[in-house]
Amino acid sequence: MAEELKLFRTWSSPYSLRVVHALKIKGLEYETILEDLQNKSAAVLEYNPTYKKVPVLVHNGKPICESLLILEYIDETWKQRPLLPQDPYQKAMARFWAKFGDDKVLPSIWTVFISQGKEQEEAIAPAAGNLKFLEEQLKGKKFFGGETIGYLDLAFGWMANLISILEEIVDLKLVDPEIFPLLSTWMNTFSDDPVIKECWPPRDKMVEKFKAMREPYLQRTA
């Protein structure tokens, strides 16, 4: 009996893209169901009644929620092309830095994006400080996990696409190659990987979407 694999996601979500990239790397066939977050389907509300959000991966009728947990599930279920390190300590560290990315890096960069003037200037230092931690993690490595794309690269993958889009919108360089040479190189290498590259959403649509998302914040601070 063939396995049923469905991914409920939106076209632009960086969290959903983590799962898309993992499924592609593993060479898995799956069905994509694109959701409208303003009008969520009954299926999403059924499969994720707690948070009512995507991504949701449904494997033979069983839903798995939260993108980082989905990555681990995929890696443990399909053993080809491992994503997480096998060493327990290295695996724990990968989880630690992935959580750091979601708890610290993304919110700090988002704060820079949605602010302006003095408030934006004050937000840059914390964001740069968080990026410095990631720069340190890349010393002597092509990817965060070594020589091939792994779990932590997928966790941070949003940076390779979204940061340049946010930079374009606010006309500000957050990841300066002279300050973050390793991180800058990693972003380009990851983004240009053939498997990764084919999954990126259209850049013009992303710019349009995030410009619209930023506007309400600017109006509140004007």
C-alpha positions as CSV (number, residue, x, y, z in Angstrom):
1,M,0.0,0.0,0.0
2,A,1.4,3.4,-1.0
3,E,2.1,5.9,1.7
4,E,-0.1,9.0,1.9
5,L,1.9,12.2,2.4
6,K,0.2,15.6,2.4
7,L,1.7,19.0,3.3
8,F,-0.7,21.8,4.2
9,R,1.1,25.1,3.8
10,T,1.1,28.6,2.4
11,W,3.0,29.7,-0.7
12,S,5.2,32.2,1.2
13,S,5.7,30.8,4.7
14,P,9.4,30.3,5.6
15,Y,8.3,27.7,8.1
16,S,6.6,25.7,5.5
17,L,9.6,26.0,3.2
18,R,11.7,24.1,5.7
19,V,9.4,21.1,5.3
20,V,9.3,21.5,1.5
21,H,13.1,21.5,1.4
22,A,13.4,18.5,3.6
23,L,10.9,16.4,1.6
24,K,12.8,17.4,-1.6
25,I,16.2,16.4,-0.2
26,K,14.8,13.1,0.9
27,G,13.3,12.5,-2.5
28,L,9.8,12.0,-1.2
29,E,6.6,12.3,-3.2
30,Y,3.8,14.3,-1.5
31,E,0.7,16.3,-2.2
32,T,0.7,20.0,-1.5
33,I,-2.4,21.7,-0.2
34,L,-2.0,25.5,-0.3
35,E,-3.9,27.3,2.5
36,D,-5.4,30.7,2.8
37,L,-4.7,31.8,6.4
38,Q,-7.6,34.3,6.3
39,N,-10.0,31.4,5.5
40,K,-8.4,28.2,6.9
41,S,-9.7,24.9,5.6
42,A,-11.7,22.5,7.8
43,A,-8.8,20.0,7.4
44,V,-6.2,22.3,8.9
45,L,-8.5,23.1,11.8
46,E,-9.1,19.4,12.3
47,Y,-5.4,18.4,12.0
48,N,-4.0,21.3,14.1
49,P,-6.8,22.3,16.5
50,T,-4.4,23.6,19.1
51,Y,-2.5,26.3,17.0
52,K,-4.7,26.3,13.9
53,K,-1.7,27.1,11.7
54,V,0.6,25.6,9.0
55,P,2.7,23.8,8.1
56,V,1.0,20.5,8.9
57,L,2.4,17.3,7.5
58,V,-0.1,14.4,7.3
59,H,1.5,10.9,7.0
60,N,-1.0,8.1,6.5
61,G,-3.7,10.1,8.2
62,K,-1.6,11.2,11.2
63,P,-0.8,15.0,11.5
64,I,2.5,16.4,12.6
65,C,2.7,20.1,13.4
66,E,5.4,22.7,14.0
67,S,8.1,22.9,11.3
68,L,11.1,21.9,13.4
69,L,9.3,18.9,14.8
70,I,8.2,18.0,11.3
71,L,11.9,18.1,10.2
72,E,12.8,15.6,12.9
73,Y,9.9,13.4,12.1
74,I,10.9,13.3,8.4
75,D,14.5,12.5,9.3
76,E,13.5,9.7,11.7
77,T,10.9,8.2,9.4
78,W,12.9,8.2,6.2
79,K,16.5,7.3,6.9
80,Q,18.0,8.2,3.5
81,R,20.1,11.4,3.4
82,P,20.2,12.1,7.1
83,L,19.6,15.7,8.2
84,L,20.3,15.6,12.0
85,P,23.7,14.6,13.3
86,Q,24.0,11.1,14.7
87,D,26.1,12.1,17.7
88,P,23.7,12.9,20.7
89,Y,25.6,16.0,21.7
90,Q,25.8,17.4,18.2
91,K,22.1,16.6,17.7
92,A,21.3,18.5,20.9
93,M,23.4,21.5,19.8
94,A,21.5,21.5,16.4
95,R,18.2,21.7,18.3
96,F,19.6,24.4,20.5
97,W,20.7,26.7,17.6
98,A,17.4,26.0,15.7
99,K,15.5,27.2,18.7
100,F,17.8,30.2,19.0
101,G,17.0,31.1,15.4
102,D,13.3,31.1,16.0
103,D,13.4,32.7,19.5
104,K,16.1,35.3,18.9
105,V,17.3,35.8,15.3
106,L,14.0,36.0,13.5
107,P,12.3,38.3,16.0
108,S,15.3,40.6,16.1
109,I,15.5,40.9,12.3
110,W,11.7,41.4,12.1
111,T,11.9,44.3,14.6
112,V,14.4,46.0,12.4
113,F,12.1,45.5,9.4
114,I,8.9,46.9,10.9
115,S,10.6,49.9,12.5
116,Q,12.0,53.2,11.2
117,G,14.2,56.1,12.3
118,K,15.7,55.9,15.8
119,E,13.7,52.8,16.7
120,Q,15.2,51.0,13.8
121,E,18.7,52.2,14.6
122,E,18.3,50.8,18.1
123,A,17.0,47.5,16.8
124,I,20.0,46.9,14.5
125,A,22.6,46.1,17.3
126,P,20.6,43.2,18.9
127,A,20.0,41.7,15.4
128,A,23.7,42.0,14.5
129,G,24.6,40.4,17.8
130,N,22.4,37.4,17.1
131,L,23.9,37.1,13.6
132,K,27.4,37.1,15.1
133,F,26.6,33.9,17.0
134,L,25.6,32.3,13.7
135,E,28.8,33.5,12.0
136,E,30.8,31.8,14.8
137,Q,28.9,28.5,14.1
138,L,30.1,28.5,10.5
139,K,33.8,28.6,11.1
140,G,35.5,25.9,9.2
141,K,32.3,24.6,7.7
142,K,30.5,24.9,4.3
143,F,27.1,24.4,6.0
144,F,26.0,24.5,9.6
145,G,26.2,20.7,9.8
146,G,29.3,20.3,7.8
147,E,29.7,19.6,4.1
148,T,26.1,18.9,3.2
149,I,22.8,20.6,3.9
150,G,21.3,19.4,7.1
151,Y,18.7,20.1,9.8
152,L,20.2,23.4,11.0
153,D,20.6,24.7,7.4
154,L,16.9,24.1,6.8
155,A,16.0,25.7,10.1
156,F,18.0,28.8,9.1
157,G,17.0,28.5,5.4
158,W,14.6,31.4,5.6
159,M,17.5,33.8,6.0
160,A,18.9,32.9,2.6
161,N,15.8,34.1,0.9
162,L,13.9,36.4,3.2
163,I,16.8,38.7,4.5
164,S,17.6,40.0,1.0
165,I,13.9,40.7,0.4
166,L,13.6,42.6,3.7
167,E,16.9,44.5,2.9
168,E,15.5,45.6,-0.4
169,I,12.3,46.9,1.1
170,V,14.0,48.9,3.9
171,D,17.1,49.8,1.9
172,L,19.4,48.5,4.6
173,K,22.2,45.9,4.6
174,L,21.7,43.5,7.5
175,V,24.1,40.8,6.5
176,D,27.1,42.7,5.2
177,P,29.7,40.4,3.6
178,E,32.5,42.4,5.2
179,I,31.1,41.9,8.7
180,F,29.6,38.4,8.2
181,P,31.6,36.8,5.4
182,L,30.9,33.2,6.4
183,L,27.1,33.8,6.9
184,S,27.0,35.7,3.6
185,T,28.7,32.9,1.8
186,W,26.5,30.3,3.4
187,M,23.3,32.2,2.4
188,N,24.5,32.3,-1.3
189,T,25.6,28.6,-1.3
190,F,22.4,27.4,0.4
191,S,20.1,29.5,-1.8
192,D,21.8,28.4,-5.0
193,D,21.6,24.7,-4.3
194,P,19.6,23.2,-7.1
195,V,17.1,21.4,-4.8
196,I,16.7,24.5,-2.6
197,K,16.6,27.0,-5.5
198,E,13.6,25.4,-7.3
199,C,11.4,25.8,-4.2
200,W,11.8,29.5,-3.6
201,P,8.6,31.5,-4.1
202,P,8.5,34.3,-6.7
203,R,10.6,37.2,-5.4
204,D,8.4,39.9,-6.8
205,K,5.4,38.5,-5.0
206,M,7.4,38.2,-1.8
207,V,8.5,41.8,-2.0
208,E,4.9,42.9,-2.6
209,K,3.6,40.8,0.3
210,F,6.2,41.9,2.9
211,K,5.8,45.6,1.9
212,A,2.1,45.2,2.6
213,M,2.9,43.4,5.9
214,R,5.2,46.3,7.0
215,E,2.9,49.1,6.3
216,P,0.5,48.8,9.3
217,Y,3.5,48.8,11.7
218,L,4.8,52.0,10.1
219,Q,1.4,53.7,10.3
220,R,1.2,53.0,14.1
221,T,4.6,54.6,14.7
222,A,4.2,57.5,12.3
